[in-house]
Amino acid sequence: MKLKVLGCHGGELPGCRSTCFLVDDRLALDAGALTSTLDLDALCDVDDVLLTHSHFDHVKDLPLMADLIVGRRKAPVTVHSSKECIDTLRENMFNDVLWPDFTVIPDKKHPVLKLRPFKAGAKVKVGKYEVRSVEVTHPVESCGYVLSDGKSALAMSGDTGPTEKLWKLLNQTKNLKALLLELSFPDSQQWLADLSGHLTPKTLAKELDKFTARNGCEVLLYHLKPAFVHELKQAVRHLPVRVLELGDEFEL
C-alpha cells in the first residue's frame, strides 16, 4: 500500500495545505488538497474519495475536481462517507446554488460524482480496500477509518478530541502499519481544542496511552493548524510520533 501526503494541515497558508492523502494513486482520504497538488491526469486516476466528515477544509476540492474532470472519465468518482456528511454535500455543496450538481451532470446515468453514504461504524468496500469506520468525537459526525488491502492496514483518526471507540478498534487490528492521527492546537489553546473537538499535545499524549497494542505501528501526525505548526512540532518532540510534511511518501 502506497501513501502520499498531499495535505497535512488544519487550514491553508503558503506552505500549508488542508488534509488530503492519496493511497495507491486511486483513493483519496479527504479532499482538502486534490486540485492544488495533482495534475489533470492524476486527478482523473482517482476512483474513490473517502471523507472523514463534512467540514470545509476536508471537502473543499470536491467541487473543483468535479469541474475539471467532467467528460474525462467513463466511470464516476465515488465519494464515500457517513450519511450525515453525504447529506451535507447534497444540501449545501452540490445544490445548483453554491455549485452545480455534478451527481446529475452530464446526466443521471453518467454523473461525474456518485455519492455513497454508509452508517458510521459500518464495514464497507471502497475500491479494493476493506474499510472499517468508527465514529470519533467532533461537533459534526466524524469517522476514523481502518483500511486493509489484505496484507497491510492503515488507520486514520479523522478530526477528533479524546475518544474511545477508535482505540478499541486499533488495538484489535492486525498488521496495522501506520496511523494518521490528528493534532491541531497547542496546550495554550486547550479551551478551543475542547470546544471544537481536536487534540493538543497534552491530550494527544493521554490518547497514545490507550494504544496498548501498537506493535510497531508508526504514528503520523497531521492537521496541525498553520498558525501553530512550529510550536506544535516542538511540543511533541518527546513523544513517539512523526509530524508529517507535504510530499511525504510511505510504502506500507
N, C-alpha and C positions, 0 to 999 in steps of 0.2 A: 504494500500500500504506500503510495507516494503522496506526501503532504506538502503543499506550498502555502506560504503565508502571503496573502495579497493585502490584507489589512489586519492590524492587531491593536488598534487604539479605540478608545471610547469616545471618538469625535475626530474632527479634522482641523489641522493646521498644516502649513508647509512641513513635509517630512513625517506627517502622521496621517494614517488612513483608517477609516472605520472598519469594523470587524468583517472579515471575509477570508475563508480558507478554501483551497482547491484540492480535491482528492482525486488522484489519478487523471487529472485534466478533464474529468467528466462530471464530477459532483462538486457543487459549491455549498459550503456551510456558511450560511448567512450571505447577505448581498450588499455589504457596505462598501466594497471596492472592486467590483467587477469591471465596470466600464473605464475606470481610471487606471487599470493595470493590464487588462487583456486586450490584445488587438482583435480585429473583427473575426479573423479565422478562429482564434482561440475561444472567443465568445460563442461562436456557432458550434463549437465542440462540446459545450456544456449541455448535458442532457437533463440534469436534475439540480434543483436548488432546495436545500433543507434549511428551513428557517427556525431559529430558536424562539422568536417572539416577534411582535408587530412593531416595536419601536423603530423610529425613523432611521437611525444610524445602522440598523441591521437589514433594512428592506429597501433603502433609497435608490439602489441601482437597478432594481427590477423594471421600473417603467422605462428607463433609458436603454436598458438592454433589449427590451421588447421592441422598441422603436428601431434599434439598429439591426436586429436580425430578422425582421419581418420579410418574408419571401425568400429567405436564405436556407431554411431547413425544411425537410419533408415532414418531420415529426415535431410536435410542440415540445417546448421545455416544460417539464413538470415541476411545479412548486409544491413542496410538501411541508405541512406544518399542522399545528393543533387547530381545531375547529375555530376557536376564538380568533387566532391570528388570521386564518383564511377569510373569515367573515369580515374582519377589519380591512383586509386588502380589497375585498369586493365592494364594501360600502364606502371606503374612504380614499382608495387609490385608483382602481380600475373601474371608475363610475361614470366616465364620459364627462366629468366636470373637472376634477383635478387632473385626470389623464384619460386618454382613450381606453376603452375596454378591450384589451388585447386578448381576452379569453373568447372573443367572438370575431376577431379580426384575423384574416380576411373574411372568414365566416365561421359558423358554429362547428362545422365538421372539420375545419382545418385551422384551428386557432394557433396563434403564436405561443400562448401560455395556457397550460392546464393547471388549475388549482386543485390540489388533492388534500383534503382535510383528514385528520385522524384524531382520536381521543387521546389526550395527554396520558401517558403511561402505557400506551399500546405498543405492540411489536409490529413493525411494518417492513415491507420490502421497498428499498429505494435503489433502483438500478440493480447492480449485482450484490448489493450490501444488505445484510440483515441489520435492522436498526431497532434498538430498544429505546423508547422515550421515557423520560421521568420528569415529573413536574418539580420545579425548583421554586425558590422564594423570590418573588418580584411583584411589583404593583399590578402588572398585567400577567396573564398566563404565559409562563416562560418554561421551556423544556430544555433539559440536558439530554444528551444522547450517548449511546454506545454503538459504534458501527463495527461490524465484523465482515471480513471478506472470506471467512472460513479458516484463515491462517493467523491473522493478527487482528487485534481490536484497538480502536481509537475512541476516546471519550472526549466530550465537550460539555462544559458545565452550563452554558448559556448564562445570561445575566442573572445573578443570584446573590442574596445575602446568605447568612448562616442557614444551613439546610440539613436534612437528614436522609431523605429517600435516595438522593444521589449517591451518598457514600455507601449506603447499604447495597445498592446495585453494583457500584465499582468494586466493593470488597468481594462480590460473588462472581466477578467477571474474570474468565481465564484468558491468558495471552494478551493482557492489556499492555500495550507498548507505550502509549502516551496519553496524557490528559491535558486538554486545553482548559485552563482554569482562569476565570476572570479575577482581576484585581483592578479597582477603579480609583479609589480616593486614599489620601494619606490619613493617618490616625487623627490628625488635627481636624479632619472633616468627617469624623465618625458620625456626627449627627446627620449629615447629609447622606452618608452611606446607608445608615439605618432607615432614613426616610425613603430613599429611592431603591432599596433592595440591592445593595452592592457590598463588596468586600473591601476592607482595609488591610494593611499588613498585620494588624493585631488580630482581626477576626480570621484572616487567612491562616495564620499560624494555628489557631484553635481548630479550624476546619481540617487542616492537614493531619491533626492528631486523630481524626476519625477515619483516616485512610489506613486502616490496620493491615490490609493485605496488598500493600503497594508493590512488593515483589519486583523492584527494579523499574517500575513504570516511571517514565520521565514526566515531570510536572512542568508544563509550559504556560507561562502567564501571558494573558492578553487583556485587552480592554482598558489599559491604562489611560486615564484622562490626559489629554495633551498638556494641560497646564501643570501637571504634576509628575511627568514622566521621570525626570531626573531624581526628584525626591523619592518617588516610589522605588526606583532601582536601588537607591542607597539603603532604603528601609528593609529590603528583603535579601540583602547580601548574605545574611547569616542563615537563611532558610535553604533547604534542599530543593531549589526550584531554578528554572531558567526563564528569564524575561525574553519574549520573542521580539525579533526585529523584522522589519519589512524585507521580504525576499528570502527569508529562511526557508530551507527545504529539508525534508526528512524522508528516509526510507524506513518504513515500519514493518 
